[in-house]
């Protein structure tokens, strides 16, 4: 098994684990608390800087990155929304006949 295959298998297992956690409300709340505590510890150690701890140059860089990520996310959501609007379940039979290949 190659390294990429092992990593993909591990990622799939993590996704499945998080899905199981999200289904159970109690486990989901516990997971959120755990993540928040982990974030607070990182902040205390200085691993994560808040915006008011950054100098102006770092703030500009962070905000630029946030803008780019938000732009990318909005594009991705718009694309998925437009893809969902053209699925066969949303079309009637007349439209499906237009989309299917014609027999000569």
DARABEL-V445898 format. One record per residue. N is the residue number from 1. RES is the residue in three letters. SS is DSSP state (a for helix, b for strand, c for the rest). BURIAL is # if it has 16 or more other ideal C-beta (glycine too) atoms within 10 Angstrom, else .. D_LAST is the distance of its C-alpha to the last C-alpha in Angstrom with 2 decimals. Layout:
N,RES,SS,BURIAL,D_LAST
N,RES,SS,BURIAL,D_LAST
This chain:
1,UNK,c,.,48.43
2,UNK,c,.,48.18
3,UNK,a,.,49.78
4,UNK,a,.,46.47
5,UNK,a,.,45.38
6,UNK,a,.,48.78
7,UNK,a,.,48.58
8,UNK,a,.,45.10
9,UNK,a,.,46.36
10,UNK,a,.,49.43
11,UNK,a,.,47.44
12,UNK,a,.,45.24
13,UNK,a,.,48.45
14,UNK,a,.,49.98
15,UNK,a,.,46.98
16,UNK,a,.,47.19
17,UNK,a,.,50.95
18,UNK,a,.,50.66
19,UNK,a,.,48.06
20,UNK,a,.,50.55
21,UNK,a,#,53.32
22,UNK,a,.,51.37
23,UNK,a,.,50.75
24,UNK,c,.,54.51
25,UNK,a,.,56.31
26,UNK,a,.,59.67
27,UNK,a,.,58.39
28,UNK,a,.,56.42
29,UNK,a,.,59.62
30,UNK,a,.,61.56
31,UNK,a,.,58.99
32,UNK,a,.,59.16
33,UNK,a,.,62.96
34,UNK,a,.,62.91
35,UNK,a,.,60.62
36,UNK,a,.,62.87
37,UNK,a,.,65.97
38,UNK,a,.,64.40
39,UNK,a,.,63.61
40,UNK,a,.,67.18
41,UNK,a,.,68.65
42,UNK,a,.,66.60
43,UNK,a,.,67.81
44,UNK,a,.,71.41
45,UNK,a,.,71.22
46,UNK,c,.,69.78
47,UNK,c,.,66.51
48,UNK,c,.,64.66
49,UNK,c,.,66.00
50,UNK,c,.,65.66
51,UNK,a,.,65.09
52,UNK,a,.,68.75
53,UNK,a,.,69.83
54,UNK,c,.,67.77
55,UNK,c,.,69.14
56,UNK,a,.,67.38
57,UNK,a,.,65.43
58,UNK,a,.,64.08
59,UNK,a,.,63.23
60,UNK,a,.,61.16
61,UNK,a,.,59.29
62,UNK,a,.,58.66
63,UNK,a,.,57.47
64,UNK,a,.,55.19
65,UNK,a,.,53.63
66,UNK,a,.,53.30
67,UNK,a,.,51.57
68,UNK,a,.,49.05
69,UNK,a,.,48.35
70,UNK,a,.,47.99
71,UNK,a,.,45.59
72,UNK,a,.,43.49
73,UNK,a,.,43.56
74,UNK,a,.,42.57
75,UNK,a,.,39.59
76,UNK,a,.,38.55
77,UNK,a,.,38.96
78,UNK,a,.,37.03
79,UNK,a,.,34.17
80,UNK,a,.,34.15
81,UNK,a,.,34.36
82,UNK,a,.,31.41
83,UNK,a,.,29.38
84,UNK,a,.,30.42
85,UNK,c,.,29.37
86,UNK,c,.,25.67
87,UNK,c,.,25.49
88,UNK,a,.,23.05
89,UNK,a,.,26.14
90,UNK,a,.,26.98
91,UNK,c,.,23.66
92,UNK,c,.,22.68
93,UNK,a,.,19.48
94,UNK,a,.,18.15
95,UNK,a,.,18.69
96,UNK,a,.,17.17
97,UNK,a,.,13.82
98,UNK,a,.,14.11
99,UNK,a,.,15.08
100,UNK,c,.,12.56
101,UNK,c,.,9.51
102,UNK,c,.,6.35
103,UNK,c,.,3.82
104,UNK,c,.,0.00
